[in-house]
């Protein structure tokens, strides 16, 4: 009996909705087991029920349901509640929902519900029945995680990685470890771009200087090479994922907070418009919402310069690249939701993402000759005979190859991959399983910062390349590796992307790239 009970009541999780919350009885088909409790959710295949034994999940195919709360097994409607970033929810998610529906022969109807809420109802026209609803609550990244904890959301739209305190609260609430690879999905890429009015003479700013402005330590344009006039700083609201991501990446590592006077904006369009009108303004805008402002290049004392271009964002070479996340709790999602998530990684979805103004993740191939900023940086640091030999080896090795835009970087102070890189592992693994690179050789190429001895840095770069290769192989369980080669190479500090004078610059330089032969 214990084995039967364990088989029926498998420890899975499914997405629920508060409207269930009714008493039901589940009986095994042979009548040997009966379980009573409150129905918390049903995804078309599994019941989630609160019992005296705790919360259990039951396979609907193995039981009969009795009670007024029992859902229909034939007319099930998938219900998904999505909360969080308005930047993602206003344009990108609606575009993906509509394209997903059209691709699957469904009709998508949008209904405004007020209070920054709306709902998409998906209908099968052939059967003339509703198959799913996606309800949206446009708030902020912080509020999205709060809705998830309050069981008012099944997905969180986030413009930053989950914070440690949010991760701990989610685990305590039984939602799983949201930092795991299968608990988040990178929808698209964006970036934080420093912007000024078109008449402002300043053309570039260093990350260190930007942090000084954000913390209030620098408040005059003359320090940045501009006029003797105060800097008027423009940021999104304090609960916005954009602002919090800036705080996490530029201020927290140095123990600083936002300081000085800051003009806050509810959305990116309002911020961009305000900066464009004010010759003294400095704003941090989304790449997708620069408007008519002038973007500043990122520079540093070593002479490097990086532009917030689409290519630099896609490869994550731009230091302030910001992934757009969907966070998912450890629950079993309805089949329709799982199909939608799978669609977001498809080639048609990447085209939709690009048309919406964001940077897609469809891998592209870039020749060595197309990487001007990177080669210029490599030449700058190639000091002495050893540096020249390393640069010559790099050009000779990579010259005949093409770089994929898929890159891997690591969490600060850790050997673990960051959130976007964990998503990239899954994406590359699926491509290997689909045979997209059959007959080719993929080379994982490691790079390091320049802190410490060059030989030690080269060995560290090799270790990182091996680690990423191993992670991709582990994820690509169904790939036939007889049809392709997966090699490793490393060049240590030979091709830096930023100056090593800051935590952020060193983090950008520590990376693994994928080159294709």
VEXDREN-2710 file (C-alpha; in Angstrom, 1 decimal):
% VEXDREN-2710
k/r/px/py/pz
1/UNK/0.0/0.0/0.0
2/UNK/2.9/2.4/0.8
3/UNK/4.4/1.8/-2.6
4/UNK/1.0/2.4/-4.3
5/UNK/0.5/5.6/-2.3
6/UNK/4.0/6.9/-3.2
7/UNK/3.4/6.1/-6.9
8/UNK/0.1/8.0/-7.0
9/UNK/1.1/10.9/-4.9
10/UNK/4.4/11.8/-6.5
11/UNK/6.2/14.9/-5.1
12/UNK/5.7/17.2/-8.0
13/UNK/4.4/20.8/-8.0
14/UNK/1.9/22.5/-10.3
15/UNK/0.7/26.0/-10.9
16/UNK/-2.4/26.9/-8.9
17/UNK/-4.9/29.6/-8.8
18/UNK/-6.9/30.8/-5.7
19/UNK/-10.2/30.2/-7.4
20/UNK/-9.8/26.4/-6.8
21/UNK/-9.7/26.3/-3.0
22/UNK/-12.6/23.8/-2.6
23/UNK/-12.9/20.5/-0.8
24/UNK/-12.6/17.3/-3.0
25/UNK/-12.0/13.6/-2.6
26/UNK/-9.6/11.7/-4.8
27/UNK/-10.0/7.9/-5.0
28/UNK/-7.8/5.4/-6.8
29/UNK/-9.6/3.5/-9.5
30/UNK/-9.5/0.3/-7.6
31/UNK/-11.1/2.0/-4.6
32/UNK/-8.2/1.1/-2.3
33/UNK/-7.0/4.7/-1.5
34/UNK/-9.0/7.8/-0.8
35/UNK/-7.5/11.2/-0.2
36/UNK/-9.5/14.3/0.9
37/UNK/-8.5/17.9/1.1
38/UNK/-8.6/21.3/-0.5
39/UNK/-7.9/21.6/-4.2
40/UNK/-5.2/24.1/-4.7
41/UNK/-4.7/23.7/-8.5
42/UNK/-5.1/21.6/-11.6
43/UNK/-3.0/21.8/-14.7
44/UNK/-5.0/19.5/-16.9
45/UNK/-2.9/16.5/-15.9
46/UNK/-2.2/16.7/-12.1
47/UNK/-4.2/17.8/-9.1
48/UNK/-2.4/19.8/-6.4
49/UNK/-4.2/19.3/-3.1
50/UNK/-3.7/20.4/0.5
51/UNK/-4.2/17.5/2.9
52/UNK/-3.6/16.5/6.5
53/UNK/-0.3/15.1/5.1
54/UNK/0.7/18.4/3.6
55/UNK/0.6/19.6/0.0
56/UNK/0.5/16.7/-2.5
57/UNK/0.3/16.3/-6.2
58/UNK/-1.7/13.6/-7.8
59/UNK/-1.7/12.2/-11.3
60/UNK/-5.3/12.7/-12.6
61/UNK/-5.1/9.5/-14.8
62/UNK/-4.8/7.3/-11.7
63/UNK/-7.7/8.7/-9.6
64/UNK/-11.4/9.7/-9.7
65/UNK/-12.4/13.1/-8.4
66/UNK/-15.5/13.6/-6.3
67/UNK/-16.8/16.9/-5.0
68/UNK/-18.1/20.3/-6.2
69/UNK/-14.6/21.6/-6.7
70/UNK/-13.6/18.9/-9.2
71/UNK/-12.5/20.4/-12.5
72/UNK/-13.4/19.1/-15.9
73/UNK/-10.8/16.8/-17.5
74/UNK/-12.0/17.5/-21.0
75/UNK/-12.7/21.3/-20.9
76/UNK/-9.7/22.3/-18.8
77/UNK/-8.6/25.9/-19.3
78/UNK/-4.9/26.7/-18.5
79/UNK/-4.7/29.7/-16.2
80/UNK/-1.3/31.6/-15.9
81/UNK/-0.7/34.7/-13.8
82/UNK/2.3/36.8/-14.8
83/UNK/3.5/39.8/-12.8
84/UNK/6.5/42.1/-12.7
85/UNK/8.4/44.4/-15.0
86/UNK/6.3/46.8/-17.1
87/UNK/9.2/47.0/-19.6
88/UNK/8.7/43.4/-20.4
89/UNK/5.0/43.2/-20.0
90/UNK/4.0/46.2/-22.0
91/UNK/5.3/45.2/-25.4
92/UNK/7.5/42.0/-25.4
93/UNK/5.3/39.5/-23.7
94/UNK/2.1/40.6/-25.5
95/UNK/4.0/40.3/-28.8
96/UNK/5.2/36.8/-27.9
97/UNK/1.7/35.6/-26.7
98/UNK/0.1/36.8/-29.9
99/UNK/2.7/35.2/-32.1
100/UNK/2.6/32.0/-30.1
101/UNK/-1.2/31.8/-30.5
102/UNK/-1.1/32.5/-34.3
103/UNK/1.6/29.8/-34.8
104/UNK/-0.6/27.3/-33.0
105/UNK/-3.8/28.1/-34.8
106/UNK/-5.3/29.9/-31.7
107/UNK/-7.1/33.2/-31.4
108/UNK/-5.7/35.6/-28.8
109/UNK/-8.0/38.3/-27.5
110/UNK/-6.7/41.0/-25.1
111/UNK/-9.0/42.4/-22.4
112/UNK/-8.1/45.4/-20.2
113/UNK/-8.8/44.8/-16.5
114/UNK/-7.7/48.2/-15.1
115/UNK/-5.0/49.0/-12.5
116/UNK/-2.2/48.1/-15.0
117/UNK/-3.8/44.7/-15.5
118/UNK/-4.9/42.9/-18.7
119/UNK/-5.6/39.4/-19.8
120/UNK/-5.1/37.3/-23.0
121/UNK/-7.7/34.7/-23.7
122/UNK/-6.6/32.0/-26.1
123/UNK/-9.4/30.2/-28.0
124/UNK/-9.3/27.2/-30.3
125/UNK/-11.6/28.3/-33.2
126/UNK/-12.1/24.8/-34.5
127/UNK/-13.5/23.5/-31.2
128/UNK/-15.0/26.8/-30.3
129/UNK/-13.6/26.7/-26.7
130/UNK/-11.2/28.6/-24.5
131/UNK/-7.9/26.7/-23.9
132/UNK/-6.0/29.2/-21.8
133/UNK/-5.7/32.6/-20.2
134/UNK/-2.6/34.6/-19.4
135/UNK/-3.3/37.3/-16.8
136/UNK/-0.8/40.2/-16.5
137/UNK/-0.1/42.6/-13.7
138/UNK/2.4/45.3/-14.7
139/UNK/4.3/46.4/-11.7
140/UNK/8.0/46.2/-11.1
141/UNK/10.6/43.5/-10.7
142/UNK/10.5/43.8/-6.9
143/UNK/6.7/43.7/-6.8
144/UNK/6.6/40.7/-9.2
145/UNK/8.7/38.7/-6.7
146/UNK/6.4/39.9/-3.9
147/UNK/3.3/38.7/-5.9
148/UNK/5.0/35.3/-6.4
149/UNK/5.6/35.0/-2.6
150/UNK/1.9/35.9/-2.0
151/UNK/0.7/33.2/-4.4
152/UNK/-0.6/35.9/-6.8
153/UNK/1.7/35.1/-9.7
154/UNK/3.0/32.0/-11.5
155/UNK/5.7/33.8/-13.4
156/UNK/7.8/36.9/-12.6
157/UNK/9.0/39.3/-15.3
158/UNK/12.4/40.6/-14.0
159/UNK/14.9/43.1/-15.3
160/UNK/17.6/41.8/-12.9
161/UNK/18.7/38.6/-11.2
162/UNK/16.9/37.6/-8.1
163/UNK/18.5/39.0/-5.0
164/UNK/19.7/36.8/-2.1
165/UNK/16.9/37.9/0.3
166/UNK/14.3/37.1/-2.4
167/UNK/15.9/33.8/-3.1
168/UNK/15.8/32.9/0.6
169/UNK/12.2/33.9/1.0
170/UNK/11.1/31.9/-2.1
171/UNK/12.9/28.8/-0.8
172/UNK/11.2/29.2/2.6
173/UNK/7.8/29.5/0.9
174/UNK/8.3/26.2/-0.8
175/UNK/8.9/27.7/-4.3
176/UNK/12.3/26.0/-4.8
177/UNK/15.7/27.6/-5.4
178/UNK/15.0/30.3/-8.0
179/UNK/18.7/30.6/-8.8
180/UNK/18.8/27.2/-10.4
181/UNK/19.0/27.0/-14.2
182/UNK/15.5/25.6/-14.7
183/UNK/13.9/28.2/-12.5
184/UNK/14.6/31.2/-14.8
185/UNK/14.4/31.8/-18.5
186/UNK/16.2/34.6/-20.4
187/UNK/13.6/36.0/-22.8
188/UNK/15.8/38.6/-24.5
189/UNK/18.8/40.9/-23.9
190/UNK/18.8/44.6/-23.1
191/UNK/21.4/47.0/-21.7
192/UNK/21.8/50.0/-19.5
193/UNK/23.1/52.9/-21.7
194/UNK/24.3/56.3/-20.3
195/UNK/22.6/58.9/-22.3
196/UNK/22.7/62.7/-22.5
197/UNK/21.1/65.4/-24.6
198/UNK/22.4/65.7/-28.2
199/UNK/24.1/69.1/-27.4
200/UNK/26.1/67.8/-24.5
201/UNK/29.9/67.8/-25.4
202/UNK/30.7/64.7/-23.3
203/UNK/31.1/61.6/-25.4
204/UNK/32.2/58.9/-23.0
205/UNK/32.2/58.0/-19.3
206/UNK/34.1/55.4/-17.3
207/UNK/32.3/52.9/-15.1
208/UNK/34.2/54.2/-12.1
209/UNK/33.0/57.8/-12.9
210/UNK/29.5/56.6/-13.5
211/UNK/29.5/54.9/-10.0
212/UNK/30.7/58.2/-8.5
213/UNK/27.8/60.1/-10.1
214/UNK/25.3/57.5/-8.9
215/UNK/26.6/57.7/-5.4
216/UNK/26.6/61.5/-5.4
217/UNK/30.4/61.8/-5.1
218/UNK/30.5/63.6/-8.5
219/UNK/27.8/66.1/-9.3
220/UNK/29.4/68.5/-11.8
221/UNK/29.9/68.0/-15.5
222/UNK/33.4/69.6/-15.4
223/UNK/34.7/66.5/-13.7
224/UNK/33.6/64.5/-16.7
225/UNK/35.1/66.9/-19.3
226/UNK/31.9/69.0/-19.8
227/UNK/30.8/72.4/-18.8
228/UNK/31.0/73.8/-15.2
229/UNK/27.4/72.9/-14.4
230/UNK/25.6/70.5/-12.1
231/UNK/24.7/67.0/-13.3
232/UNK/21.0/66.3/-13.3
233/UNK/20.7/62.5/-12.8
234/UNK/17.7/60.7/-14.2
235/UNK/16.8/57.1/-13.2
236/UNK/13.8/54.8/-13.2
237/UNK/11.8/54.3/-10.0
238/UNK/13.6/52.8/-7.1
239/UNK/11.6/49.5/-7.4
240/UNK/12.4/49.2/-11.1
241/UNK/14.6/46.3/-12.1
242/UNK/16.7/48.7/-14.1
243/UNK/17.5/50.8/-11.1
244/UNK/18.0/47.9/-8.8
245/UNK/20.2/46.1/-11.4
246/UNK/22.4/49.2/-11.6
247/UNK/22.6/49.3/-7.8
248/UNK/23.5/45.6/-7.6
249/UNK/26.2/45.8/-10.2
250/UNK/27.8/49.3/-9.8
251/UNK/27.2/50.4/-6.2
252/UNK/26.9/47.3/-3.9
253/UNK/30.3/45.8/-4.9
254/UNK/31.9/48.9/-3.5
255/UNK/29.7/49.3/-0.5
256/UNK/27.9/52.4/-1.8
257/UNK/24.3/53.5/-2.3
258/UNK/22.5/56.0/-4.5
259/UNK/23.2/59.6/-3.4
260/UNK/22.5/63.2/-4.3
261/UNK/19.4/64.4/-6.1
262/UNK/17.8/62.0/-8.5
263/UNK/14.8/62.5/-10.9
264/UNK/12.9/59.3/-11.0
265/UNK/10.6/58.1/-13.8
266/UNK/7.9/55.5/-14.0
267/UNK/8.9/54.3/-17.5
268/UNK/11.8/54.3/-19.9
269/UNK/10.1/56.5/-22.5
270/UNK/9.5/59.3/-20.0
271/UNK/13.1/59.1/-18.9
272/UNK/14.5/59.3/-22.4
273/UNK/12.3/62.2/-23.3
274/UNK/13.3/64.2/-20.2
275/UNK/17.0/63.6/-20.8
276/UNK/16.7/64.7/-24.5
277/UNK/15.2/68.0/-23.4
278/UNK/17.7/68.9/-20.7
279/UNK/21.4/69.8/-21.7
280/UNK/22.5/69.1/-18.1
281/UNK/20.8/65.7/-17.8
282/UNK/22.6/62.3/-17.5
283/UNK/20.2/59.3/-17.7
284/UNK/20.6/55.6/-17.6
285/UNK/18.2/54.3/-20.2
286/UNK/17.3/50.9/-21.7
287/UNK/18.9/50.1/-25.0
288/UNK/15.4/49.6/-26.3
289/UNK/14.3/53.0/-25.1
290/UNK/17.1/55.5/-25.8
291/UNK/14.8/57.8/-27.8
292/UNK/16.5/60.9/-29.2
293/UNK/19.2/61.0/-26.5
294/UNK/22.9/60.6/-27.3
295/UNK/24.5/57.4/-25.9
296/UNK/27.8/57.7/-24.2
297/UNK/30.6/55.2/-24.8
298/UNK/32.1/53.4/-21.8
299/UNK/35.8/54.0/-21.3
300/UNK/38.5/53.6/-18.7
301/UNK/42.0/54.8/-17.7
302/UNK/43.6/52.1/-19.9
303/UNK/42.2/53.7/-23.0
304/UNK/39.6/51.1/-23.9
305/UNK/36.2/52.1/-25.3
306/UNK/33.0/50.1/-25.6
307/UNK/29.8/51.0/-27.4
308/UNK/26.4/49.8/-26.4
309/UNK/25.8/48.3/-29.8
310/UNK/23.5/45.4/-30.6
311/UNK/26.5/43.1/-31.3
312/UNK/28.3/44.0/-28.1
313/UNK/25.1/43.4/-26.1
314/UNK/24.4/40.1/-27.8
315/UNK/27.9/38.8/-27.0
316/UNK/27.7/40.3/-23.5
317/UNK/30.9/42.2/-24.2
318/UNK/29.2/45.4/-23.2
319/UNK/29.6/45.5/-19.3
320/UNK/26.1/46.8/-18.6
321/UNK/24.2/44.1/-20.6
322/UNK/20.9/43.3/-18.8
323/UNK/19.0/40.1/-19.5
324/UNK/15.2/40.1/-19.4
325/UNK/14.2/37.2/-17.2
326/UNK/11.1/35.0/-16.5
327/UNK/11.4/33.4/-13.1
328/UNK/9.4/30.3/-12.5
329/UNK/8.6/28.6/-9.1
330/UNK/9.1/24.9/-8.6
331/UNK/5.6/24.0/-9.7
332/UNK/4.4/22.0/-12.6
333/UNK/3.0/24.4/-15.3
334/UNK/0.0/23.6/-17.5
335/UNK/1.0/22.1/-20.9
336/UNK/0.0/25.3/-22.7
337/UNK/2.4/27.3/-20.5
338/UNK/5.2/24.8/-21.1
339/UNK/4.6/25.0/-24.8
340/UNK/4.8/28.8/-24.7
341/UNK/8.1/28.7/-22.8
342/UNK/9.5/26.3/-25.4
343/UNK/8.3/28.7/-28.1
344/UNK/10.2/31.7/-26.6
345/UNK/13.5/29.9/-27.4
346/UNK/12.5/29.2/-31.1
347/UNK/13.8/31.1/-34.1
348/UNK/10.4/32.6/-34.9
349/UNK/10.2/34.0/-31.3
350/UNK/13.7/35.5/-31.6
351/UNK/12.5/37.4/-34.7
352/UNK/9.5/38.7/-32.7
353/UNK/11.9/39.8/-29.9
354/UNK/14.1/41.7/-32.3
355/UNK/11.1/43.5/-33.8
356/UNK/10.0/44.5/-30.3
357/UNK/13.2/46.5/-30.0
358/UNK/15.2/44.1/-27.8
359/UNK/18.3/42.1/-28.6
360/UNK/17.4/38.5/-29.5
361/UNK/19.5/35.4/-28.6
362/UNK/19.6/33.7/-32.0
363/UNK/23.3/32.7/-32.4
364/UNK/25.2/34.6/-35.0
365/UNK/28.7/34.1/-36.4
366/UNK/31.2/36.9/-36.3
367/UNK/34.6/36.8/-38.0
368/UNK/37.7/38.0/-36.3
369/UNK/38.1/40.9/-38.7
370/UNK/34.6/42.2/-37.6
371/UNK/35.7/42.7/-34.0
372/UNK/37.5/46.1/-34.2
373/UNK/37.2/47.2/-30.6
374/UNK/38.3/43.8/-29.3
375/UNK/41.3/43.6/-31.6
376/UNK/42.3/47.2/-30.7
377/UNK/42.1/46.3/-27.0
378/UNK/44.3/43.2/-27.6
379/UNK/46.9/45.3/-29.3
380/UNK/47.0/47.9/-26.5
381/UNK/47.8/45.2/-23.9
382/UNK/50.3/43.2/-26.0
383/UNK/53.4/44.4/-24.1
384/UNK/56.9/43.0/-24.8
385/UNK/57.8/39.8/-26.6
386/UNK/55.5/37.6/-24.5
387/UNK/52.5/39.8/-25.3
388/UNK/53.3/39.9/-29.0
389/UNK/53.7/36.1/-29.1
390/UNK/50.3/35.7/-27.4
391/UNK/48.6/38.0/-29.8
392/UNK/50.1/36.3/-32.8
393/UNK/48.9/32.9/-31.5
394/UNK/45.4/34.3/-30.9
395/UNK/45.2/35.7/-34.5
396/UNK/46.6/32.6/-36.0
397/UNK/44.2/30.3/-34.1
398/UNK/41.0/32.3/-34.3
399/UNK/41.6/33.9/-37.7
400/UNK/40.2/31.0/-39.7
401/UNK/37.3/30.6/-37.3
402/UNK/34.1/32.5/-36.6
403/UNK/32.8/33.4/-33.1
404/UNK/29.3/32.6/-32.0
405/UNK/27.5/35.4/-30.2
406/UNK/26.9/32.9/-27.3
407/UNK/29.2/33.7/-24.4
408/UNK/29.6/32.6/-20.8
409/UNK/30.5/34.7/-17.8
410/UNK/30.8/34.0/-14.1
411/UNK/29.2/35.4/-10.9
412/UNK/31.3/37.9/-9.1
413/UNK/33.8/36.2/-6.7
414/UNK/32.6/32.7/-7.9
415/UNK/33.4/30.0/-10.3
416/UNK/29.7/29.5/-11.0
417/UNK/28.1/30.8/-14.2
418/UNK/25.9/33.8/-14.0
419/UNK/22.2/33.6/-14.7
420/UNK/22.3/34.4/-18.4
421/UNK/25.2/32.0/-18.9
422/UNK/23.2/29.2/-17.3
423/UNK/20.5/30.0/-19.8
424/UNK/23.1/30.0/-22.6
425/UNK/24.2/26.5/-21.6
426/UNK/20.7/25.2/-22.1
427/UNK/20.3/27.0/-25.4
428/UNK/23.6/25.7/-26.8
429/UNK/22.8/22.2/-25.5
430/UNK/19.5/22.2/-27.4
431/UNK/21.3/23.3/-30.6
432/UNK/23.7/20.4/-30.2
433/UNK/20.8/18.0/-29.7
434/UNK/19.1/19.3/-32.8
435/UNK/22.3/18.7/-34.9
436/UNK/22.8/22.4/-35.8
437/UNK/26.6/22.1/-35.7
438/UNK/27.0/18.6/-37.0
439/UNK/30.2/18.2/-39.1
440/UNK/31.8/21.3/-37.4
441/UNK/34.1/21.8/-34.4
442/UNK/33.0/24.1/-31.5
443/UNK/36.0/25.4/-29.5
444/UNK/35.4/26.8/-26.0
445/UNK/37.9/29.6/-25.6
446/UNK/38.8/30.9/-22.2
447/UNK/39.9/34.5/-21.3
448/UNK/40.9/36.1/-18.0
449/UNK/41.6/39.4/-16.4
450/UNK/45.2/40.6/-16.0
451/UNK/45.4/40.4/-12.2
452/UNK/48.3/38.1/-11.3
453/UNK/50.9/36.3/-13.3
454/UNK/50.2/35.7/-17.0
455/UNK/50.9/32.0/-16.9
456/UNK/48.5/31.5/-13.9
457/UNK/45.8/33.5/-15.7
458/UNK/46.2/31.3/-18.8
459/UNK/45.7/28.2/-16.8
460/UNK/42.6/29.7/-15.1
461/UNK/41.2/30.5/-18.5
462/UNK/41.8/26.9/-19.6
463/UNK/39.9/25.7/-16.5
464/UNK/37.0/27.9/-17.2
465/UNK/36.8/26.7/-20.8
466/UNK/36.8/23.1/-19.6
467/UNK/34.1/23.8/-17.0
468/UNK/31.8/25.4/-19.6
469/UNK/32.4/22.6/-22.1
470/UNK/31.5/20.1/-19.3
471/UNK/28.3/22.0/-18.4
472/UNK/27.1/22.0/-22.0
473/UNK/27.9/18.3/-22.5
474/UNK/25.9/17.5/-19.3
475/UNK/22.9/19.5/-20.5
476/UNK/23.0/18.0/-24.0
477/UNK/22.0/14.5/-23.0
478/UNK/20.4/13.6/-26.4
479/UNK/23.2/15.0/-28.6
480/UNK/25.0/12.6/-30.9
481/UNK/28.6/13.7/-30.3
482/UNK/29.9/11.5/-33.0
483/UNK/29.0/14.1/-35.6
484/UNK/30.9/17.1/-34.1
485/UNK/33.9/18.0/-32.1
486/UNK/34.0/20.1/-28.9
487/UNK/37.5/21.5/-28.2
488/UNK/39.0/23.9/-25.7
489/UNK/41.5/26.7/-26.1
490/UNK/42.6/29.7/-23.9
491/UNK/44.4/33.0/-24.3
492/UNK/44.3/34.3/-20.8
493/UNK/44.5/38.1/-20.7
494/UNK/45.3/38.5/-24.4
495/UNK/41.9/40.1/-25.5
496/UNK/40.4/42.2/-22.6
497/UNK/37.0/43.8/-23.1
498/UNK/37.5/46.5/-20.3
499/UNK/40.0/48.0/-18.0
500/UNK/41.0/45.9/-15.0
501/UNK/40.8/48.9/-12.6
502/UNK/37.3/48.0/-11.5
503/UNK/35.4/44.9/-10.3
504/UNK/33.1/45.3/-13.3
505/UNK/35.9/45.5/-15.8
506/UNK/37.6/42.3/-14.4
507/UNK/34.3/40.5/-14.4
508/UNK/33.7/41.3/-18.1
509/UNK/37.2/40.1/-19.0
510/UNK/36.7/36.7/-17.3
511/UNK/34.7/34.8/-19.9
512/UNK/34.5/31.8/-22.2
513/UNK/33.6/32.3/-25.8
514/UNK/32.5/29.8/-28.4
515/UNK/34.3/29.7/-31.8
516/UNK/33.2/27.6/-34.8
517/UNK/35.5/25.9/-37.2
END
